[in-house]
Amino acid sequence: MKKVVVLAVFINLAFGGVFDFYNLNRANTAFKDGNFSLAAKYYAKIDKDEAKFNRGVALYKDKKYDQALEEFKGIKEPNLEFNKLYNLGNTYANLGKIDQAIDSYKKALELKDDKDARYNLEFLEQQKKKKEQNKNSQQNQDNKQKQEQKDKESKENKNQQNQQNQQNQQNQQNQQNQQNQQNQQNANDNKNQNSQKEQTDSENKNSQDKTQNKDKKFGEPKEQGFQQNRSKNDEKSKVKQEPKDKKSKKEQKDKQNEDFGVVDEPISDIEQRRWQRQLEQRGINTFLLPLDKKEENYDEIKPW
């Protein structure tokens, strides 16, 4: 501030006692010496608005603005109103309460047109305007930064969302590929199992065929073998019966031939072997008895 009004009251009026005069004298002396704290102490001992005002000034000088403010507010003397308002403005200004300081200066100027009060008022109004501009500029800057931050976060969120979507799509694609691979693997396994089964069935069938062929080679099962043996026995009986029948017919034929003078020629060895082979092929386990050879030699290729 340009100046601070200091009202040093030096009056020779009677204070109501010797002690008021003593305290006032000591307070004034301390104030002149710059010992504002001691001056405020002695002013506080005097119960007058003038002494209260001086104590407020001493506290203001001592930079104890809160205490000085309380002292100025407590002054009731009308003659000290302008000085009270002016010093309230100064005190509010030092406390950073610009609006209260401006209001105090305006009220003081309503009582008295003072150069220092007007200067301080204009100075504070300019500071307030500048502060508001700075505040608005700072607010705009903050809003701009907030908007930029918001846009940045929105962009990052969008990028994050896109990355997340891409990741999700990639995961879904991977899962689909894995599922397809699994399905393909299952299909291959089923195919291999079917192939193995077919191979096993084929091997079993071949084995069964071999077993059946072996059974056919070495004989049928018991029941079939029994029937086959029975059939063979019947055939044997038939074969046995046939030679008897043939023998009987042969005897009749021989007898007829004897009657007519015809003699049968003996069977050759080759015809005997052929007959033996026919019997073997029919499955008849019989042996053809060899016939007695006569002295005549016959060609084996000669029919009988």
Secondary structure, 3 states (H helix, E strand, C coil): CCCCCCCCCCCCCCCCCHHHHHHHHHHHHHHHCCCHHHHHHHHCCCCCHHHHHHHHHHHHHCCCHHHHHHHHHCCCCHHHHHHHHHHHHHHHHHCCCHHHHHHHHHHHHHHCCCHHHHHHHHHHHHHHHHHHHHHHHHHHHHHHHHHHHHHHHHHHHHHHHHHHHHHHHHHHHHHHHHHHHHHHHHHHHHHHHHHHHHHHHHHHHHHHHHHHHHHHHHCCCHHHHHHHHHHHHHHHHHHHHHHHHHHHHHHHHHHHHHHHCCCCCCCCHHHHHHHHHHHHHCCCCCCCCCCCCCCCCCCCCCCC
